[in-house]
């Protein structure tokens, strides 16, 4: 994810936005999705250290929690923002963001419009949620809903990433053991066969490797280090992520888990927007921005059918945007008028299925990984002793 500086013309005024996006097209799309009538003048990428950028990240969850608390306590909206700005006196990044909100609101802009002008910090879903609640006086409730939404998504992300931590640690330890044996143990062990007149093939291979390490060990280590660093940087690019995701979607069992994750996030987003008062088609359109391209194309077709008067549950089921359980819950929501609540229940149901799938993955993959690394180490140890066995059988 890169950071872009976008100069726009908004309501006759020159405004500079800072946007996080994978590329320039994504930055333009995020600005266009802010809900403002704007004209994009220029887009420039900002270069800097990613570590520093993460340190200055705006604490959105804390901001929403404190805002809802202050508004419930009776403070006017602009007073609540000013109170948080004064509290963040020692944190320049946060103070700058809140200063900008206060300035825009004193100019007469609504809170949602002020948020929309900083799309890298305040996502379009938050803007839509705030905009739907401004006229109803339910802003504190809307902020709490969005905070709960973000918390639930973060919990799902942590469960998925947490399932990968142990395998990555095991792979790193296994790679370290293999490197130690190849660059330290094998060269020293091979010295046993230097005086043998007619060494077996395995001993010849060990002597060749020992000579290569002795002559070019530094170069080999440098090449391996460069490959490791290059791989890390490559994995951080959008191109590598797209390839990785395409591989996941082609794996049968993993594809089902990815499908559940996409639907869970989609229905949770739709439920949030519907609960905030957003119309169903608008909620589906906004939530569709979170979908992969293959899902988004199907959703666009479904939206056309919804505008023609088709029922929501049937249309989404027809275009593979639901599951059998979700379809039945949507039908109940259509009959009862509680569609937003049913979307939340669908997301909660899929989260439970996702948790069980992650647990099964961990129980199966971790032992297989341990066996694989153990087999590699065992193969190297066997290769070390094979020449000795060959020599012993020759003497016998």
ROSE-963783 format. One record per residue (C-alpha): residue number from 1; residue in one letter; chain; z, y, x. Coordinates in steps of 0.001 Angstrom, whole numbers, plus 500000, padded with zeros to 6 digits. Each point is the difference from the previous one (the first is absolute). Example, Ala and Ser with C-alpha at 12.3 -4.5 7.8 and 13.67 -1.06 7.14 Angstrom:
SITE, 1, a, A, 507800, 495500, 512300
SITE, 2, s, A, 499340, 503440, 501370
//
This chain:
SITE, 1, x, A, 500000, 500000, 500000
SITE, 2, x, A, 498919, 503365, 501445
SITE, 3, x, A, 501097, 503554, 499177
SITE, 4, x, A, 497412, 502581, 498907
SITE, 5, x, A, 500161, 503752, 499552
SITE, 6, x, A, 498017, 500988, 496903
SITE, 7, x, A, 499067, 503614, 499240
SITE, 8, x, A, 499323, 500502, 496286
SITE, 9, x, A, 499339, 502807, 497547
SITE, 10, x, A, 502390, 499614, 497061
SITE, 11, x, A, 499851, 502449, 497088
SITE, 12, x, A, 498432, 502623, 502226
SITE, 13, x, A, 502615, 499584, 502766
SITE, 14, x, A, 499625, 498470, 503449
SITE, 15, x, A, 502402, 497053, 500428
SITE, 16, x, A, 500513, 497608, 502924
SITE, 17, x, A, 501093, 496446, 499181
SITE, 18, x, A, 501229, 497215, 502289
SITE, 19, x, A, 498829, 496582, 498818
SITE, 20, x, A, 500621, 496454, 501276
SITE, 21, x, A, 496928, 497804, 499471
SITE, 22, x, A, 498089, 497198, 501784
SITE, 23, x, A, 496912, 502185, 500516
SITE, 24, x, A, 498415, 503345, 499105
SITE, 25, x, A, 498597, 498671, 496721
SITE, 26, x, A, 503469, 498796, 499031
SITE, 27, x, A, 501463, 503431, 500790
SITE, 28, x, A, 497419, 501682, 497764
SITE, 29, x, A, 500739, 497492, 497234
SITE, 30, x, A, 503756, 500610, 500184
SITE, 31, x, A, 499491, 503759, 499760
SITE, 32, x, A, 497631, 499565, 497060
SITE, 33, x, A, 502580, 497749, 498298
SITE, 34, x, A, 502686, 502686, 500196
SITE, 35, x, A, 499037, 501222, 496549
SITE, 36, x, A, 499117, 503504, 501147
SITE, 37, x, A, 496678, 501762, 499480
SITE, 38, x, A, 499255, 500343, 503697
SITE, 39, x, A, 497061, 500352, 502339
SITE, 40, x, A, 500320, 498255, 503360
SITE, 41, x, A, 498881, 502264, 502847
SITE, 42, x, A, 500709, 497906, 503100
SITE, 43, x, A, 501737, 496794, 501089
SITE, 44, x, A, 501333, 499641, 503539
SITE, 45, x, A, 501924, 497113, 501489
SITE, 46, x, A, 503330, 500829, 501630
SITE, 47, x, A, 500786, 498055, 503158
SITE, 48, x, A, 503549, 499305, 501114
SITE, 49, x, A, 502540, 497323, 500759
SITE, 50, x, A, 500579, 497689, 497063
SITE, 51, x, A, 503642, 499590, 500967
SITE, 52, x, A, 500657, 503719, 499674
SITE, 53, x, A, 498195, 500072, 496670
SITE, 54, x, A, 502215, 497240, 498656
SITE, 55, x, A, 503109, 501840, 501127
SITE, 56, x, A, 498957, 503053, 497962
SITE, 57, x, A, 499208, 498034, 496846
SITE, 58, x, A, 501207, 501677, 496838
SITE, 59, x, A, 502776, 497959, 498278
SITE, 60, x, A, 498359, 499779, 496587
SITE, 61, x, A, 502489, 497535, 498517
SITE, 62, x, A, 503001, 502128, 500960
SITE, 63, x, A, 498257, 503129, 498716
SITE, 64, x, A, 499397, 498412, 496588
SITE, 65, x, A, 503572, 498736, 499760
SITE, 66, x, A, 501532, 503358, 500905
SITE, 67, x, A, 497621, 501919, 497734
SITE, 68, x, A, 500832, 497862, 496963
SITE, 69, x, A, 503732, 500354, 500721
SITE, 70, x, A, 499820, 503803, 500308
SITE, 71, x, A, 497884, 500338, 496856
SITE, 72, x, A, 502417, 497797, 498046
SITE, 73, x, A, 502815, 502250, 501242
SITE, 74, x, A, 498347, 502979, 498287
SITE, 75, x, A, 498143, 501766, 502811
SITE, 76, x, A, 496650, 501599, 499252
SITE, 77, x, A, 497074, 498286, 501735
SITE, 78, x, A, 499349, 502709, 502583
SITE, 79, x, A, 503743, 500312, 500699
SITE, 80, x, A, 500194, 496272, 500684
SITE, 81, x, A, 497111, 500206, 502477
SITE, 82, x, A, 501571, 503019, 501722
SITE, 83, x, A, 503305, 498134, 500288
SITE, 84, x, A, 498270, 497068, 501696
SITE, 85, x, A, 498101, 502403, 502266
SITE, 86, x, A, 503247, 501637, 501121
SITE, 87, x, A, 501528, 496557, 500606
SITE, 88, x, A, 497083, 499093, 502285
SITE, 89, x, A, 500482, 503061, 502199
SITE, 90, x, A, 500025, 497991, 503250
SITE, 91, x, A, 496946, 497902, 499042
SITE, 92, x, A, 496919, 502163, 500391
SITE, 93, x, A, 497540, 497538, 498495
SITE, 94, x, A, 501945, 499550, 496759
SITE, 95, x, A, 500814, 503694, 499749
SITE, 96, x, A, 496323, 500905, 500392
SITE, 97, x, A, 499004, 497643, 497171
SITE, 98, x, A, 502695, 501348, 497673
SITE, 99, x, A, 499193, 503601, 500961
SITE, 100, x, A, 496416, 499392, 498962
SITE, 101, x, A, 501124, 498594, 496639
SITE, 102, x, A, 502206, 503034, 499347
SITE, 103, x, A, 497194, 502400, 500950
SITE, 104, x, A, 497482, 498322, 497699
SITE, 105, x, A, 502427, 499944, 497081
SITE, 106, x, A, 500924, 503667, 500461
SITE, 107, x, A, 496274, 500730, 499761
SITE, 108, x, A, 500126, 498515, 496506
SITE, 109, x, A, 498646, 496532, 500683
SITE, 110, x, A, 501622, 497034, 498215
SITE, 111, x, A, 501986, 497478, 502016
SITE, 112, x, A, 497272, 497353, 499731
SITE, 113, x, A, 497352, 502408, 501358
SITE, 114, x, A, 502254, 500924, 502925
SITE, 115, x, A, 500504, 496323, 500802
SITE, 116, x, A, 496265, 499310, 499715
SITE, 117, x, A, 499222, 502420, 502835
SITE, 118, x, A, 501806, 497707, 502475
SITE, 119, x, A, 498351, 496621, 499249
SITE, 120, x, A, 501052, 498448, 503321
SITE, 121, x, A, 503649, 500312, 498919
SITE, 122, x, A, 499923, 499863, 496207
SITE, 123, x, A, 497625, 497254, 498741
SITE, 124, x, A, 497742, 500571, 496985
SITE, 125, x, A, 502095, 497579, 497923
SITE, 126, x, A, 503076, 502183, 500453
SITE, 127, x, A, 497956, 503076, 499089
SITE, 128, x, A, 498745, 498302, 496823
SITE, 129, x, A, 503517, 498845, 499078
SITE, 130, x, A, 501439, 503489, 500479
SITE, 131, x, A, 497118, 501623, 498123
SITE, 132, x, A, 500493, 497706, 496994
SITE, 133, x, A, 503735, 500775, 499859
SITE, 134, x, A, 499927, 503776, 500564
SITE, 135, x, A, 499288, 500824, 496379
SITE, 136, x, A, 502546, 497544, 498589
SITE, 137, x, A, 503019, 501062, 502044
SITE, 138, x, A, 500400, 496480, 501411
SITE, 139, x, A, 499422, 500921, 503652
SITE, 140, x, A, 503277, 498486, 501370
SITE, 141, x, A, 499235, 496718, 498227
SITE, 142, x, A, 496423, 500032, 501314
SITE, 143, x, A, 501212, 500560, 503568
SITE, 144, x, A, 502463, 497116, 499698
SITE, 145, x, A, 497260, 497757, 498614
SITE, 146, x, A, 497716, 500778, 502919
SITE, 147, x, A, 502831, 499459, 502484
SITE, 148, x, A, 500701, 496591, 498433
SITE, 149, x, A, 496269, 499239, 500145
SITE, 150, x, A, 499838, 500838, 503715
SITE, 151, x, A, 503149, 497970, 500671
SITE, 152, x, A, 498577, 496921, 498279
SITE, 153, x, A, 496705, 500250, 501901
SITE, 154, x, A, 501864, 500399, 503275
SITE, 155, x, A, 502085, 496910, 499223
SITE, 156, x, A, 496828, 497966, 499453
SITE, 157, x, A, 498493, 501311, 503250
SITE, 158, x, A, 503176, 499114, 501896
SITE, 159, x, A, 500020, 496484, 498573
SITE, 160, x, A, 496404, 499459, 501078
SITE, 161, x, A, 500491, 501496, 503468
SITE, 162, x, A, 503364, 498259, 500401
SITE, 163, x, A, 498333, 496627, 499467
SITE, 164, x, A, 497765, 500766, 502994
SITE, 165, x, A, 502753, 501099, 502402
SITE, 166, x, A, 501277, 496543, 500952
SITE, 167, x, A, 496519, 498513, 500628
SITE, 168, x, A, 499091, 503005, 502154
SITE, 169, x, A, 503205, 499633, 502032
SITE, 170, x, A, 499351, 496280, 500488
SITE, 171, x, A, 496422, 500698, 501079
SITE, 172, x, A, 501162, 502676, 502445
SITE, 173, x, A, 502612, 497668, 501533
SITE, 174, x, A, 497464, 497172, 500176
SITE, 175, x, A, 497469, 502271, 501710
SITE, 176, x, A, 502666, 501049, 502507
SITE, 177, x, A, 500848, 496373, 500798
SITE, 178, x, A, 496317, 499126, 500463
SITE, 179, x, A, 499480, 502987, 502308
SITE, 180, x, A, 503052, 499013, 502062
SITE, 181, x, A, 498781, 496424, 500398
SITE, 182, x, A, 496399, 500965, 500810
SITE, 183, x, A, 500813, 502759, 502499
SITE, 184, x, A, 503232, 498681, 501541
SITE, 185, x, A, 500626, 496287, 499415
SITE, 186, x, A, 496460, 498593, 500352
SITE, 187, x, A, 499146, 501773, 503319
SITE, 188, x, A, 503257, 498815, 501608
SITE, 189, x, A, 499728, 496496, 498622
SITE, 190, x, A, 496437, 499680, 501284
SITE, 191, x, A, 501196, 500355, 503615
SITE, 192, x, A, 501130, 496354, 499773
SITE, 193, x, A, 496340, 498880, 499952
SITE, 194, x, A, 498646, 502213, 502796
SITE, 195, x, A, 500375, 497212, 502601
SITE, 196, x, A, 498450, 497282, 497821
SITE, 197, x, A, 496606, 498867, 501358
SITE, 198, x, A, 498422, 498866, 496748
SITE, 199, x, A, 501914, 501725, 497187
SITE, 200, x, A, 499313, 499076, 496362
SITE, 201, x, A, 498046, 502344, 497727
SITE, 202, x, A, 503117, 501499, 498419
SITE, 203, x, A, 501398, 500832, 503446
SITE, 204, x, A, 496678, 501611, 500990
SITE, 205, x, A, 500173, 502175, 496883
SITE, 206, x, A, 503578, 501016, 500845
SITE, 207, x, A, 499050, 500848, 503596
SITE, 208, x, A, 497062, 502074, 498773
SITE, 209, x, A, 502213, 501936, 497597
SITE, 210, x, A, 502689, 500506, 502663
SITE, 211, x, A, 497389, 501399, 502396
SITE, 212, x, A, 498657, 502321, 497315
SITE, 213, x, A, 503487, 501320, 499237
SITE, 214, x, A, 500746, 500399, 503701
SITE, 215, x, A, 496809, 501999, 500657
SITE, 216, x, A, 499617, 501931, 496747
SITE, 217, x, A, 503354, 499716, 498214
SITE, 218, x, A, 500386, 503764, 499657
SITE, 219, x, A, 496504, 500343, 498562
SITE, 220, x, A, 500614, 497191, 497507
SITE, 221, x, A, 503251, 501586, 498824
SITE, 222, x, A, 498308, 503402, 499711
SITE, 223, x, A, 497165, 498497, 497935
SITE, 224, x, A, 502460, 498229, 497700
SITE, 225, x, A, 502048, 503194, 499610
SITE, 226, x, A, 496836, 501986, 499226
SITE, 227, x, A, 498954, 497400, 497427
SITE, 228, x, A, 503440, 500169, 498388
SITE, 229, x, A, 500002, 503814, 499844
SITE, 230, x, A, 496414, 500022, 498732
SITE, 231, x, A, 500872, 497500, 497293
SITE, 232, x, A, 502993, 502088, 498885
SITE, 233, x, A, 497889, 503146, 499771
SITE, 234, x, A, 497181, 498142, 498249
SITE, 235, x, A, 502396, 498655, 497377
SITE, 236, x, A, 501060, 503566, 499219
SITE, 237, x, A, 496446, 500995, 499021
SITE, 238, x, A, 498725, 499893, 496440
SITE, 239, x, A, 497080, 497809, 501087
SITE, 240, x, A, 502330, 497283, 501314
SITE, 241, x, A, 502170, 500223, 496904
SITE, 242, x, A, 496957, 499537, 497788
SITE, 243, x, A, 498984, 496893, 501959
SITE, 244, x, A, 503546, 498624, 499818
SITE, 245, x, A, 500177, 500609, 496250
SITE, 246, x, A, 496598, 498371, 499452
SITE, 247, x, A, 501248, 496909, 501850
SITE, 248, x, A, 503113, 499910, 497827
SITE, 249, x, A, 497940, 500262, 496826
SITE, 250, x, A, 497861, 497048, 501112
SITE, 251, x, A, 503009, 497712, 500543
SITE, 252, x, A, 500594, 498076, 496729
SITE, 253, x, A, 503802, 500040, 499692
SITE, 254, x, A, 500433, 503371, 501684
SITE, 255, x, A, 497369, 501495, 497688
SITE, 256, x, A, 502188, 499159, 496993
SITE, 257, x, A, 503000, 501748, 501590
SITE, 258, x, A, 497897, 503081, 500809
SITE, 259, x, A, 498735, 500021, 496408
SITE, 260, x, A, 503567, 500001, 498688
SITE, 261, x, A, 500999, 502793, 502378
SITE, 262, x, A, 497074, 502186, 498884
SITE, 263, x, A, 500701, 499407, 496303
SITE, 264, x, A, 503738, 500564, 500417
SITE, 265, x, A, 499455, 503398, 501612
SITE, 266, x, A, 497301, 500909, 497473
SITE, 267, x, A, 502118, 499220, 496925
SITE, 268, x, A, 503087, 501638, 501452
SITE, 269, x, A, 497969, 503180, 500548
SITE, 270, x, A, 498532, 499872, 496489
SITE, 271, x, A, 503479, 499461, 498551
SITE, 272, x, A, 501358, 502995, 501904
SITE, 273, x, A, 497238, 502289, 498731
SITE, 274, x, A, 500200, 498764, 496406
SITE, 275, x, A, 503780, 500461, 499961
SITE, 276, x, A, 499480, 503578, 501193
SITE, 277, x, A, 497692, 500802, 497091
SITE, 278, x, A, 496592, 499563, 501648
SITE, 279, x, A, 497226, 498714, 497730
SITE, 280, x, A, 499039, 496349, 500516
SITE, 281, x, A, 496473, 500630, 501316
SITE, 282, x, A, 501225, 502739, 502340
SITE, 283, x, A, 502794, 497715, 501228
SITE, 284, x, A, 497540, 497187, 500708
SITE, 285, x, A, 497662, 502406, 501794
SITE, 286, x, A, 502774, 501318, 502252
SITE, 287, x, A, 501400, 496525, 500685
SITE, 288, x, A, 496489, 498792, 500826
SITE, 289, x, A, 500051, 502081, 503188
SITE, 290, x, A, 502441, 497458, 501423
SITE, 291, x, A, 497655, 497055, 499374
SITE, 292, x, A, 497629, 498421, 502541
SITE, 293, x, A, 496327, 500826, 499514
SITE, 294, x, A, 499170, 496699, 498265
SITE, 295, x, A, 502756, 500577, 497433
SITE, 296, x, A, 499117, 503667, 499570
SITE, 297, x, A, 496395, 499226, 499060
SITE, 298, x, A, 501213, 497617, 497281
SITE, 299, x, A, 502543, 502555, 498787
SITE, 300, x, A, 497310, 502667, 499644
SITE, 301, x, A, 498011, 497662, 497743
SITE, 302, x, A, 503165, 499224, 498023
SITE, 303, x, A, 500732, 503715, 499548
SITE, 304, x, A, 496575, 500479, 498447
SITE, 305, x, A, 500729, 497235, 497493
SITE, 306, x, A, 503438, 501471, 499244
SITE, 307, x, A, 498424, 503357, 499208
SITE, 308, x, A, 497706, 498143, 497609
SITE, 309, x, A, 503066, 498785, 498071
SITE, 310, x, A, 500584, 496508, 501414
SITE, 311, x, A, 503639, 498747, 500193
SITE, 312, x, A, 501697, 500376, 503381
SITE, 313, x, A, 501244, 496424, 500402
SITE, 314, x, A, 496632, 498427, 499233
SITE, 315, x, A, 498033, 502357, 502246
SITE, 316, x, A, 502281, 499531, 503020
SITE, 317, x, A, 500010, 496220, 499524
SITE, 318, x, A, 496203, 499929, 499729
SITE, 319, x, A, 499633, 501765, 503353
SITE, 320, x, A, 502634, 497887, 501842
SITE, 321, x, A, 502478, 502867, 500215
SITE, 322, x, A, 502877, 498051, 498524
SITE, 323, x, A, 501629, 496566, 499877
SITE, 324, x, A, 500652, 497770, 496951
SITE, 325, x, A, 503643, 501156, 499817
SITE, 326, x, A, 499062, 503640, 500496
SITE, 327, x, A, 497344, 499789, 497284
SITE, 328, x, A, 502537, 498755, 497460
SITE, 329, x, A, 502525, 502680, 500957
SITE, 330, x, A, 497304, 502663, 499653
SITE, 331, x, A, 499238, 498745, 496490
SITE, 332, x, A, 503685, 500298, 499113
SITE, 333, x, A, 500037, 503524, 501428
SITE, 334, x, A, 496928, 500985, 497979
SITE, 335, x, A, 501602, 498775, 496772
SITE, 336, x, A, 503412, 501557, 500667
SITE, 337, x, A, 498825, 503246, 501586
SITE, 338, x, A, 502081, 499284, 503131
SITE, 339, x, A, 497074, 499568, 502372
SITE, 340, x, A, 501722, 501777, 502901
SITE, 341, x, A, 503064, 497766, 499769
SITE, 342, x, A, 497819, 496895, 499845
SITE, 343, x, A, 498115, 501081, 503132
SITE, 344, x, A, 503347, 500279, 501786
SITE, 345, x, A, 500925, 496494, 498830
SITE, 346, x, A, 496641, 498677, 501214
SITE, 347, x, A, 500618, 501505, 503437
SITE, 348, x, A, 503525, 498560, 500083
SITE, 349, x, A, 498707, 496543, 499012
SITE, 350, x, A, 497320, 500063, 502705
SITE, 351, x, A, 502575, 501171, 502558
SITE, 352, x, A, 502025, 496863, 499321
SITE, 353, x, A, 496929, 497810, 500467
SITE, 354, x, A, 499181, 501891, 503188
SITE, 355, x, A, 503526, 499441, 501349
SITE, 356, x, A, 499723, 496264, 499452
SITE, 357, x, A, 496571, 499889, 501658
SITE, 358, x, A, 501332, 501856, 503054
SITE, 359, x, A, 502963, 497613, 500213
SITE, 360, x, A, 497706, 496960, 499876
SITE, 361, x, A, 497745, 501559, 502642
SITE, 362, x, A, 502967, 500534, 502325
SITE, 363, x, A, 501284, 496441, 499564
SITE, 364, x, A, 496577, 498493, 500726
SITE, 365, x, A, 498548, 502310, 502630
SITE, 366, x, A, 503023, 500384, 502283
SITE, 367, x, A, 500423, 496257, 500813
SITE, 368, x, A, 496227, 499635, 500483
SITE, 369, x, A, 500034, 502935, 502409
SITE, 370, x, A, 502925, 498517, 501938
SITE, 371, x, A, 498189, 496663, 500255
SITE, 372, x, A, 496836, 501721, 501236
SITE, 373, x, A, 501782, 501937, 502739
SITE, 374, x, A, 502003, 496920, 500971
SITE, 375, x, A, 496760, 498011, 500254
SITE, 376, x, A, 498476, 502620, 502331
SITE, 377, x, A, 503050, 500046, 502277
SITE, 378, x, A, 500164, 496203, 499933
SITE, 379, x, A, 496313, 499769, 500923
SITE, 380, x, A, 500559, 502195, 503062
SITE, 381, x, A, 503017, 497927, 501073
SITE, 382, x, A, 497951, 496826, 499532
SITE, 383, x, A, 497195, 501446, 502139
SITE, 384, x, A, 502555, 500756, 502713
SITE, 385, x, A, 501108, 496376, 500188
SITE, 386, x, A, 496652, 498285, 499388
SITE, 387, x, A, 498939, 500248, 503690
SITE, 388, x, A, 503291, 498397, 501057
SITE, 389, x, A, 499414, 497121, 497587
SITE, 390, x, A, 496422, 499622, 501305
SITE, 391, x, A, 501182, 499928, 503622
SITE, 392, x, A, 502729, 497503, 499170
SITE, 393, x, A, 497550, 497680, 498273
SITE, 394, x, A, 497601, 500317, 502965
SITE, 395, x, A, 502715, 499033, 502475
SITE, 396, x, A, 500986, 497077, 497809
//
